[in-house]
Amino acid sequence: MDEKTNVMRMLDKHKINYKHYTYVNTDAISGVEVASVLRQNPEQVFKTLVTTGKTGKHYVFMIPVEKELNLKKAAGAVNEKSIEMLKSKELLPLTGYIHGGCSPIGMKKFFTTIIDESAADFDTIIFSAGKIGYQVEVSLGELAEIIKFELKNITD
């Protein structure tokens, strides 16, 4: 691999075991296409979504790429009346990441993070390494060493 992302450098710094994948030279855009190109189970490949609650607080949700975030369940998971997806143009200034390359690791500021409970069905989950074209695979146990998160039912 020629390029390490900041996420990979952070995982290295914390001595966390991970696998990395790249899909740079492919046409994959959606998470499902990425899972397919990487020949991975789409239920094990997670997308990172950033939202805003009614209170103005921001939250991070990680869900399998082929699923949709249930906004009602997500709001309940973080004790908000309602939440909505963050507008694309607000993502970079808020997190330091661009749409399609957003990782729960290494955001400018830490936000409450909820991972869909289906992640517990796997030894590891795969998610963005913080740059379009790069993914990392980490166990939930090791991920818990670098970010705080809870597992909850947040998809349909």
RAWOUR-V329709 format. One record per residue. N is the residue number from 1. PHI is phi as a letter, one per 30 degrees, with the letter a starting at -180 (999 if undefined). OMEGA is omega as a letter, one per 40 degrees, with the letter a starting at -180 (* if undefined). D_CENTER is the distance of its C-alpha to the mean C-alpha in whole Angstrom. Layout:
n:N phi:PHI omega:OMEGA d_center:D_CENTER
n:N phi:PHI omega:OMEGA d_center:D_CENTER
This chain:
n:1 phi:999 omega:a d_center:21
n:2 phi:d omega:a d_center:23
n:3 phi:b omega:i d_center:20
n:4 phi:c omega:i d_center:18
n:5 phi:d omega:i d_center:15
n:6 phi:e omega:i d_center:15
n:7 phi:d omega:i d_center:12
n:8 phi:d omega:i d_center:14
n:9 phi:d omega:i d_center:17
n:10 phi:d omega:i d_center:15
n:11 phi:d omega:i d_center:15
n:12 phi:d omega:a d_center:18
n:13 phi:e omega:i d_center:20
n:14 phi:d omega:i d_center:19
n:15 phi:h omega:i d_center:20
n:16 phi:c omega:i d_center:17
n:17 phi:d omega:i d_center:17
n:18 phi:a omega:i d_center:15
n:19 phi:c omega:i d_center:15
n:20 phi:b omega:a d_center:14
n:21 phi:b omega:i d_center:15
n:22 phi:b omega:i d_center:16
n:23 phi:b omega:a d_center:17
n:24 phi:e omega:a d_center:18
n:25 phi:c omega:i d_center:22
n:26 phi:b omega:i d_center:21
n:27 phi:c omega:a d_center:20
n:28 phi:d omega:i d_center:17
n:29 phi:b omega:a d_center:15
n:30 phi:d omega:i d_center:13
n:31 phi:e omega:i d_center:11
n:32 phi:d omega:i d_center:14
n:33 phi:d omega:i d_center:16
n:34 phi:d omega:i d_center:14
n:35 phi:e omega:a d_center:14
n:36 phi:d omega:a d_center:17
n:37 phi:d omega:a d_center:18
n:38 phi:d omega:a d_center:17
n:39 phi:h omega:a d_center:19
n:40 phi:c omega:i d_center:16
n:41 phi:d omega:a d_center:16
n:42 phi:d omega:i d_center:13
n:43 phi:d omega:a d_center:13
n:44 phi:c omega:i d_center:12
n:45 phi:c omega:a d_center:9
n:46 phi:c omega:i d_center:6
n:47 phi:c omega:a d_center:5
n:48 phi:c omega:a d_center:3
n:49 phi:c omega:i d_center:7
n:50 phi:c omega:a d_center:9
n:51 phi:b omega:i d_center:12
n:52 phi:b omega:i d_center:16
n:53 phi:d omega:i d_center:18
n:54 phi:e omega:a d_center:22
n:55 phi:d omega:a d_center:22
n:56 phi:j omega:i d_center:21
n:57 phi:d omega:i d_center:18
n:58 phi:c omega:a d_center:14
n:59 phi:b omega:i d_center:12
n:60 phi:c omega:i d_center:8
n:61 phi:b omega:i d_center:7
n:62 phi:c omega:a d_center:5
n:63 phi:b omega:i d_center:7
n:64 phi:e omega:a d_center:9
n:65 phi:e omega:a d_center:10
n:66 phi:c omega:a d_center:13
n:67 phi:c omega:i d_center:13
n:68 phi:c omega:i d_center:13
n:69 phi:d omega:i d_center:12
n:70 phi:d omega:a d_center:16
n:71 phi:d omega:i d_center:16
n:72 phi:d omega:i d_center:19
n:73 phi:d omega:a d_center:18
n:74 phi:d omega:i d_center:15
n:75 phi:d omega:i d_center:17
n:76 phi:d omega:a d_center:19
n:77 phi:d omega:a d_center:17
n:78 phi:c omega:i d_center:17
n:79 phi:h omega:i d_center:20
n:80 phi:c omega:i d_center:20
n:81 phi:d omega:i d_center:23
n:82 phi:a omega:i d_center:21
n:83 phi:b omega:i d_center:17
n:84 phi:b omega:i d_center:17
n:85 phi:d omega:i d_center:14
n:86 phi:d omega:i d_center:14
n:87 phi:d omega:a d_center:16
n:88 phi:e omega:a d_center:15
n:89 phi:d omega:i d_center:18
n:90 phi:d omega:a d_center:17
n:91 phi:d omega:a d_center:13
n:92 phi:d omega:a d_center:15
n:93 phi:d omega:a d_center:17
n:94 phi:d omega:a d_center:15
n:95 phi:c omega:a d_center:12
n:96 phi:i omega:a d_center:14
n:97 phi:c omega:i d_center:11
n:98 phi:c omega:i d_center:12
n:99 phi:e omega:a d_center:11
n:100 phi:j omega:i d_center:10
n:101 phi:b omega:a d_center:9
n:102 phi:c omega:i d_center:7
n:103 phi:c omega:i d_center:5
n:104 phi:d omega:a d_center:5
n:105 phi:c omega:i d_center:8
n:106 phi:i omega:i d_center:11
n:107 phi:d omega:i d_center:11
n:108 phi:e omega:a d_center:15
n:109 phi:b omega:i d_center:15
n:110 phi:d omega:i d_center:13
n:111 phi:c omega:i d_center:12
n:112 phi:e omega:a d_center:12
n:113 phi:b omega:i d_center:9
n:114 phi:b omega:i d_center:10
n:115 phi:c omega:i d_center:8
n:116 phi:e omega:a d_center:10
n:117 phi:e omega:i d_center:13
n:118 phi:d omega:i d_center:14
n:119 phi:d omega:a d_center:11
n:120 phi:d omega:i d_center:15
n:121 phi:d omega:a d_center:17
n:122 phi:b omega:i d_center:15
n:123 phi:d omega:a d_center:16
n:124 phi:b omega:i d_center:13
n:125 phi:b omega:a d_center:10
n:126 phi:c omega:a d_center:8
n:127 phi:a omega:a d_center:5
n:128 phi:e omega:i d_center:6
n:129 phi:d omega:i d_center:9
n:130 phi:j omega:i d_center:9
n:131 phi:a omega:i d_center:12
n:132 phi:e omega:i d_center:12
n:133 phi:j omega:a d_center:14
n:134 phi:b omega:i d_center:12
n:135 phi:b omega:i d_center:10
n:136 phi:b omega:i d_center:10
n:137 phi:b omega:a d_center:11
n:138 phi:b omega:i d_center:12
n:139 phi:d omega:i d_center:13
n:140 phi:d omega:i d_center:12
n:141 phi:d omega:a d_center:15
n:142 phi:d omega:i d_center:15
n:143 phi:d omega:a d_center:11
n:144 phi:d omega:i d_center:13
n:145 phi:d omega:a d_center:16
n:146 phi:c omega:i d_center:13
n:147 phi:b omega:i d_center:12
n:148 phi:c omega:i d_center:13
n:149 phi:a omega:i d_center:11
n:150 phi:b omega:i d_center:13
n:151 phi:c omega:i d_center:13
n:152 phi:b omega:i d_center:14
n:153 phi:d omega:a d_center:15
n:154 phi:b omega:i d_center:14
n:155 phi:b omega:i d_center:14
n:156 phi:d omega:* d_center:18
